[in-house]
């Protein structure tokens, strides 16, 4: 029994770096989190969150938040920084949709990244719209 546990641990220990690197490459998971070794593969930048109310074919930035919405926004930024694209913005979108008067809300996450081909820092924009 003890031998099986040791073998399972060693197998997991040997496979985890490849799995973690795949998560970093595929879903923009933070290379410094989740006990991974991909931290040396590339820098990781925190996302910038922008929120909009959709109304009449246009959009207006949301400037004021309730304390609950601010908490949800802060949690989304933290989860997005740690878990990358695996983090969901559903809770924040629903909370904003309940309070705002418009056709919907848009959540935009802007994340800088290092392009290994050009060695320049670019920006990736991820936008999600939730309509009534």
TORVEX-286330 format. One record per residue (C-alpha): residue number from 0; x, y, z. Coordinates in steps of 0.2 Angstrom, whole numbers, always signed. Layout:
<pts>
(pt NUM,(X,Y,Z))
...
</pts>
This chain:
<pts>
(pt 0,(+0,+0,+0))
(pt 1,(+14,+12,+5))
(pt 2,(+23,+8,-11))
(pt 3,(+7,+12,-22))
(pt 4,(+5,+29,-13))
(pt 5,(+24,+33,-17))
(pt 6,(+22,+28,-35))
(pt 7,(+6,+38,-37))
(pt 8,(+14,+53,-29))
(pt 9,(+30,+52,-41))
(pt 10,(+19,+50,-56))
(pt 11,(+8,+65,-52))
(pt 12,(+24,+75,-48))
(pt 13,(+32,+70,-65))
(pt 14,(+16,+74,-75))
(pt 15,(+10,+90,-66))
(pt 16,(+23,+102,-75))
(pt 17,(+16,+97,-92))
(pt 18,(-2,+98,-86))
(pt 19,(+2,+115,-78))
(pt 20,(+11,+122,-94))
(pt 21,(-4,+116,-104))
(pt 22,(-16,+126,-93))
(pt 23,(-5,+141,-94))
(pt 24,(-4,+140,-113))
(pt 25,(-22,+136,-117))
(pt 26,(-32,+146,-104))
(pt 27,(-20,+159,-98))
(pt 28,(-19,+153,-81))
(pt 29,(-6,+162,-70))
(pt 30,(+10,+153,-72))
(pt 31,(+15,+158,-54))
(pt 32,(-1,+149,-46))
(pt 33,(-7,+131,-44))
(pt 34,(+10,+124,-39))
(pt 35,(+17,+125,-56))
(pt 36,(+34,+127,-64))
(pt 37,(+28,+137,-79))
(pt 38,(+32,+153,-69))
(pt 39,(+48,+154,-78))
(pt 40,(+40,+152,-95))
(pt 41,(+33,+170,-97))
(pt 42,(+28,+185,-87))
(pt 43,(+10,+187,-81))
(pt 44,(+0,+203,-80))
(pt 45,(-15,+208,-70))
(pt 46,(-31,+211,-81))
(pt 47,(-40,+228,-82))
(pt 48,(-59,+227,-80))
(pt 49,(-71,+239,-90))
(pt 50,(-90,+238,-88))
(pt 51,(-103,+245,-99))
(pt 52,(-122,+247,-100))
(pt 53,(-129,+243,-117))
(pt 54,(-142,+255,-123))
(pt 55,(-150,+260,-139))
(pt 56,(-136,+253,-150))
(pt 57,(-122,+261,-140))
(pt 58,(-114,+258,-123))
(pt 59,(-110,+269,-108))
(pt 60,(-97,+265,-95))
(pt 61,(-103,+260,-78))
(pt 62,(-95,+272,-66))
(pt 63,(-103,+269,-49))
(pt 64,(-105,+252,-41))
(pt 65,(-114,+245,-26))
(pt 66,(-103,+237,-13))
(pt 67,(-108,+220,-18))
(pt 68,(-104,+224,-37))
(pt 69,(-87,+231,-31))
(pt 70,(-84,+215,-22))
(pt 71,(-89,+204,-37))
(pt 72,(-78,+215,-48))
(pt 73,(-63,+213,-37))
(pt 74,(-66,+194,-36))
(pt 75,(-67,+193,-55))
(pt 76,(-51,+202,-57))
(pt 77,(-42,+191,-44))
(pt 78,(-50,+175,-51))
(pt 79,(-45,+180,-69))
(pt 80,(-27,+184,-64))
(pt 81,(-26,+167,-56))
(pt 82,(-37,+155,-67))
(pt 83,(-36,+165,-83))
(pt 84,(-50,+161,-95))
(pt 85,(-57,+147,-83))
(pt 86,(-64,+161,-72))
(pt 87,(-82,+166,-75))
(pt 88,(-90,+183,-75))
(pt 89,(-108,+177,-74))
(pt 90,(-111,+183,-56))
(pt 91,(-105,+201,-59))
(pt 92,(-115,+201,-76))
(pt 93,(-131,+196,-67))
(pt 94,(-129,+208,-53))
(pt 95,(-126,+223,-65))
(pt 96,(-140,+217,-76))
(pt 97,(-152,+218,-61))
(pt 98,(-147,+235,-56))
(pt 99,(-145,+244,-73))
(pt 100,(-158,+250,-85))
(pt 101,(-153,+246,-102))
(pt 102,(-153,+232,-115))
(pt 103,(-139,+223,-107))
(pt 104,(-121,+224,-100))
(pt 105,(-104,+221,-107))
(pt 106,(-89,+215,-97))
(pt 107,(-72,+219,-105))
(pt 108,(-56,+211,-98))
(pt 109,(-40,+218,-105))
(pt 110,(-24,+208,-102))
(pt 111,(-7,+212,-107))
(pt 112,(+4,+198,-113))
(pt 113,(+22,+195,-120))
(pt 114,(+22,+189,-138))
(pt 115,(+36,+177,-139))
(pt 116,(+38,+179,-158))
(pt 117,(+41,+198,-158))
(pt 118,(+46,+200,-139))
(pt 119,(+34,+215,-138))
(pt 120,(+20,+217,-125))
(pt 121,(+3,+216,-133))
(pt 122,(-15,+217,-127))
(pt 123,(-29,+204,-127))
(pt 124,(-47,+210,-126))
(pt 125,(-60,+198,-120))
(pt 126,(-78,+205,-121))
(pt 127,(-94,+196,-115))
(pt 128,(-111,+204,-117))
(pt 129,(-126,+199,-108))
(pt 130,(-143,+205,-114))
(pt 131,(-160,+205,-107))
</pts>
